[in-house]
């Protein structure tokens, strides 16, 4: 186990005027499960590849367990990586795939088999050790890829979108397995994903990136309750937070806050209440999801607008859901205020 410190790491790809990652500072605590999340092109996978030694740094340094590994080759960093593609050798058995790195490192065959069996027990792979990858399901292949990393007993796990090739049901069960396994092993882990649901359910802390920059790092609850800016507020949470531009004249009655032309209001879908006063909307669609319904509505009130969005979204119980075409009033139980120009969240 080891702590990791990324200090001002920067990388420019050739033929690109902008940096893929810009002066990134990030601390990963010893034994922590940190999730790096962001949209495609945000720099999250590039950050992971720099940490693994697969991409050279243009600037900055990487400290692992107190040692500067910035210029070390990937093989010398004591880091194990799990890829999206699994990258299993098709001609090798599960046991051979899991133990291959140890064999290359010159480990004794008995020690290799002992480690393979230990890892197989953790991952419920004992009965599959003699099979070839083509005989395995997607979830089983993913577990073999995990096992190949575990047998090395590295200081750091790096996981790059490891669940992307699995179906929705298997992804849900596998992410629970990975989280539980990481807690049991206690190995410092950096997990990269574009899926905010994975980030929020798996990470001890979550780091949100966009355009090569780190926007916020905090616990999942803190990021949801106190997003640093509009990007984080709308990226984390599904459906996304509603962002509204409100005429100041109606602000005190509906939002209980002082607004000016440079302020935007954010309200999460679960923080709207159907009431006798508030913002008037017309229901355009209702999605039934079992325990909840999501209602999509257009604004009728002339004092409000939805910059960059077509519908206002709110959550309610199915029995309380209005009908399509119905006009209702909504009032917020909780609001977030953002600076219109910078996007930064303001103190209410």
C-alpha positions in Angstrom: 0.0 0.0 0.0 1.2 3.5 -0.7 0.1 7.1 -1.0 0.3 8.9 -4.4 1.0 12.5 -5.1 0.6 14.1 -8.6 2.3 17.5 -8.6 1.5 19.8 -11.4 1.6 17.1 -14.1 1.1 18.3 -17.6 0.9 16.7 -21.0 0.5 18.0 -24.6 -0.1 15.6 -27.4 1.4 16.4 -30.8 -0.8 18.3 -33.2 -2.9 19.7 -30.4 -2.5 23.3 -29.3 -4.2 22.7 -25.9 -2.8 20.5 -23.2 -4.5 17.2 -22.6 -3.9 17.6 -18.8 -3.0 21.0 -17.3 -0.9 21.4 -14.1 -2.9 18.7 -12.3 -2.4 18.4 -8.5 -3.9 15.3 -6.9 -3.3 13.4 -3.7 -4.4 9.8 -3.3 -4.4 8.6 0.2 -2.8 5.3 1.3 -5.4 2.5 0.8 -8.0 4.9 -0.8 -10.3 4.1 -3.6 -10.3 7.3 -5.7 -12.5 7.6 -8.8 -11.5 10.0 -11.5 -14.6 10.9 -13.6 -15.3 13.1 -16.5 -16.6 13.2 -20.1 -14.7 11.9 -23.1 -11.6 14.0 -23.7 -11.5 15.4 -20.2 -8.0 14.1 -19.5 -8.8 11.3 -17.0 -7.4 8.4 -19.0 -4.4 10.5 -19.9 -3.8 11.1 -16.2 -4.0 7.4 -15.5 -1.6 6.6 -18.3 0.9 9.2 -17.1 0.8 7.6 -13.6 1.3 4.1 -15.2 4.3 5.3 -17.2 2.6 4.9 -20.5 2.8 8.6 -21.3 5.7 10.9 -20.6 5.2 14.0 -18.6 5.9 17.4 -20.1 6.0 18.9 -16.6 5.4 18.0 -13.0 6.2 14.9 -10.9 4.6 11.7 -9.6 5.5 10.5 -6.1 4.6 7.0 -5.1 5.2 5.9 -1.5 7.7 8.9 -1.1 9.6 8.0 -4.2 9.7 10.0 -7.4 8.7 7.7 -10.2 8.2 10.3 -12.9 10.9 9.1 -15.2 10.8 5.4 -14.4 9.7 2.9 -17.1 6.3 1.4 -16.6 7.7 -2.0 -15.6 9.6 -0.4 -12.7 6.8 1.4 -11.0 5.2 -1.4 -9.0 1.8 -0.5 -10.5 -0.8 -2.9 -11.8 -3.3 -1.8 -14.5 -6.7 -3.3 -15.5 -7.7 -2.2 -19.0 -11.2 -1.9 -20.6 -10.3 -4.5 -23.2 -9.1 -7.1 -20.6 -6.1 -7.9 -22.8 -6.0 -11.6 -22.1 -3.8 -14.0 -24.0 -6.2 -16.3 -26.0 -3.9 -19.3 -26.1 -3.3 -19.3 -22.4 -5.5 -20.7 -19.6 -6.9 -18.5 -16.9 -4.2 -19.6 -14.5 -1.5 -18.9 -17.1 -2.9 -15.5 -17.8 -3.1 -14.6 -14.1 0.5 -15.8 -13.4 2.2 -14.6 -16.6 3.6 -11.3 -15.2 5.1 -13.3 -12.3 6.6 -15.8 -14.7 8.3 -13.0 -16.7 9.6 -11.5 -13.5 11.3 -14.9 -12.7 9.2 -16.0 -9.8 9.3 -19.6 -8.7 6.5 -21.8 -10.2 5.2 -22.9 -6.9 5.0 -19.3 -5.6 3.2 -18.3 -8.8 0.6 -21.1 -8.4 0.1 -20.2 -4.8 -0.6 -16.5 -5.6 -2.8 -17.5 -8.5 -4.9 -19.8 -6.3 -5.2 -17.1 -3.6 -6.4 -14.5 -6.2 -8.8 -17.1 -7.8 -10.4 -17.7 -4.4 -11.0 -14.0 -3.9 -12.6 -13.7 -7.3 -14.6 -17.0 -7.4 -12.4 -18.3 -10.3 -11.2 -21.6 -8.7 -13.2 -23.7 -11.1 -12.1 -21.8 -14.2 -8.3 -21.9 -13.9 -7.9 -24.4 -16.8 -10.3 -22.7 -19.2 -9.2 -20.4 -22.1 -10.6 -16.9 -22.4 -12.9 -17.9 -25.3 -14.7 -20.2 -22.9 -15.5 -17.4 -20.4 -18.3 -14.8 -20.2 -17.5 -11.1 -20.2 -17.8 -10.9 -16.5 -15.5 -13.8 -16.0 -12.9 -12.3 -18.3 -13.0 -9.1 -16.3 -12.4 -11.0 -13.1 -9.4 -12.8 -14.7 -8.0 -9.3 -15.7 -8.5 -8.3 -12.0 -6.8 -11.4 -10.8 -3.8 -10.8 -13.1 -3.3 -7.5 -11.3 -3.9 -8.8 -7.8 -1.3 -11.6 -8.0 1.4 -9.0 -8.5 0.6 -7.5 -5.1 1.4 -4.0 -6.4 1.5 -0.7 -4.4 -1.1 0.8 -6.7 -4.0 -0.4 -8.8 -5.0 1.6 -11.9 -8.3 0.7 -13.5 -9.3 2.3 -16.9 -13.0 1.9 -17.6 -12.9 -1.8 -16.7 -16.7 -2.3 -16.8 -17.4 -0.6 -20.1 -17.8 -3.9 -22.0 -20.3 -5.4 -19.6 -24.1 -5.2 -19.8 -26.0 -3.0 -17.3 -26.9 -5.8 -14.9 -23.5 -7.3 -14.8 -21.9 -3.8 -14.4 -23.9 -3.2 -11.3 -23.0 -6.4 -9.6 -19.3 -6.2 -10.7 -18.8 -2.7 -9.4 -20.0 -3.9 -6.0 -17.6 -6.8 -6.2 -14.7 -4.5 -7.1 -15.5 -2.1 -4.3 -15.7 -4.9 -1.7 -12.4 -6.5 -3.0 -10.5 -3.2 -2.8 -11.6 -2.7 0.8 -10.5 -6.3 1.6 -7.1 -5.9 0.0 -6.6 -2.3 1.1 -4.5 -1.5 -2.0 -4.5 2.2 -3.1 -6.6 2.4 -6.2 -7.3 5.0 -9.0 -10.4 4.1 -11.0 -11.2 6.0 -14.2 -14.7 6.2 -15.6 -17.1 8.4 -17.6 -20.1 7.0 -15.7 -21.1 9.2 -12.8 -23.2 6.5 -11.3 -20.0 4.3 -11.0 -18.1 7.2 -9.6 -20.7 8.0 -6.9 -21.3 4.4 -5.8 -17.7 3.1 -5.8 -15.4 5.9 -4.7 -14.2 6.9 -1.2 -13.6 10.2 -2.9 -14.5 11.4 -6.4 -12.4 13.7 -8.6 -14.2 15.5 -11.4 -12.2 16.5 -14.5 -13.1 18.5 -17.6 -10.9 20.0 -20.4 -7.7 18.6 -18.7 -8.4 20.3 -15.4 -9.4 19.0 -12.0 -12.6 20.9 -11.0 -13.4 19.3 -7.6 -12.4 16.4 -5.4 -14.5 15.4 -2.4 -16.7 12.6 -1.1 -19.6 11.6 -3.3 -22.0 13.2 -0.8 -20.1 16.5 -0.7 -19.9 16.7 -4.5 -23.6 16.1 -4.8 -24.6 18.6 -2.1 -22.0 21.3 -2.8 -20.8 21.1 -6.4 -18.0 23.5 -7.2 -19.5 24.9 -10.4 -22.2 24.4 -13.0 -20.3 21.7 -14.8 -19.9 19.5 -11.8 -23.6 20.2 -10.7 -24.9 19.1 -14.1 -22.5 16.2 -14.7 -23.0 14.6 -11.3 -26.6 13.4 -10.7 -29.1 11.8 -13.0 -31.2 13.4 -14.3 -29.0 16.5 -14.2 -29.6 19.5 -12.0 -31.9 22.1 -13.6 -30.2 25.4 -14.3 -32.5 28.4 -14.6 -32.2 32.1 -15.3 -34.8 33.9 -13.2 -36.0 37.5 -13.4 -35.0 39.2 -10.1 -38.6 40.5 -9.5 -39.9 37.0 -8.7 -36.9 35.7 -6.8 -37.7 36.6 -3.3 -41.2 34.9 -3.4 -40.2 31.7 -5.2 -36.5 31.1 -4.3 -36.1 33.1 -1.0 -32.8 34.4 -2.3 -31.4 37.7 -3.6 -30.8 37.3 -7.3 -29.2 39.6 -9.9 -28.8 39.4 -13.6 -25.4 37.6 -13.2 -26.8 34.8 -11.1 -28.2 31.4 -12.2 -30.3 29.1 -10.1 -29.8 25.3 -9.8 -32.4 22.9 -8.5 -32.0 19.2 -8.5 -35.0 17.1 -9.8 -35.8 15.8 -6.4 -35.9 19.3 -4.8 -39.1 20.5 -6.6 -42.5 20.4 -5.0 -45.9 20.8 -6.6 -47.5 23.8 -5.0 -50.1 26.6 -5.4 -47.4 29.2 -6.3 -44.0 29.2 -7.9 -42.9 28.6 -11.5 -45.6 27.6 -13.9 -44.8 24.7 -16.2 -46.7 22.5 -18.6 -46.1 18.7 -18.5 -44.7 17.3 -21.8 -43.8 13.7 -20.7 -43.8 11.4 -17.7 -41.3 8.5 -17.2 -42.5 5.8 -14.9 -39.5 4.1 -13.1 -41.2 2.0 -10.5 -40.7 3.8 -7.2 -40.4 7.2 -8.8 -41.5 9.1 -11.9 -39.6 11.8 -13.7 -41.7 14.6 -15.2 -40.4 16.7 -18.2 -42.0 20.1 -18.4 -41.7 23.3 -20.4 -41.7 26.7 -18.8 -44.9 28.8 -18.9 -43.7 31.5 -16.6 -42.3 34.5 -18.5 -39.9 35.3 -15.6 -37.8 32.2 -16.0 -35.8 30.4 -18.8 -33.7 27.2 -19.1 -30.4 28.2 -20.8 -29.1 25.2 -22.7 -32.0 22.9 -21.9 -35.4 22.2 -23.4 -37.2 20.8 -20.3 -37.3 21.3 -16.6 -37.2 17.9 -14.9 -38.6 16.9 -11.5 -39.1 13.8 -9.6 -42.3 12.7 -7.8 -44.1 9.6 -6.7 -46.0 7.8 -9.5 -49.4 8.4 -7.8 -48.6 12.1 -7.6 -47.5 12.5 -11.2 -49.4 15.1 -13.2 -50.9 14.3 -16.6 -49.3 15.2 -19.9 -50.5 18.6 -21.0 -51.4 19.7 -17.4 -50.2 23.0 -16.1 -48.9 23.1 -12.6 -46.8 25.3 -10.3 -43.4 24.2 -8.8 -41.5 25.6 -5.9 -38.0 24.5 -4.9 -37.1 23.2 -1.4 -33.4 23.7 -2.0 -31.5 25.9 -4.4 -27.9 26.4 -5.6 -26.7 29.8 -6.9 -24.0 30.1 -9.6 -22.2 33.0 -11.1 -23.4 33.3 -14.7 -20.1 34.3 -16.1 -17.6 32.0 -14.3 -20.1 29.2 -13.5 -18.7 29.0 -9.9 -21.2 28.1 -7.1 -22.0 31.0 -4.8 -22.7 30.8 -1.1 -26.5 31.1 -0.6 
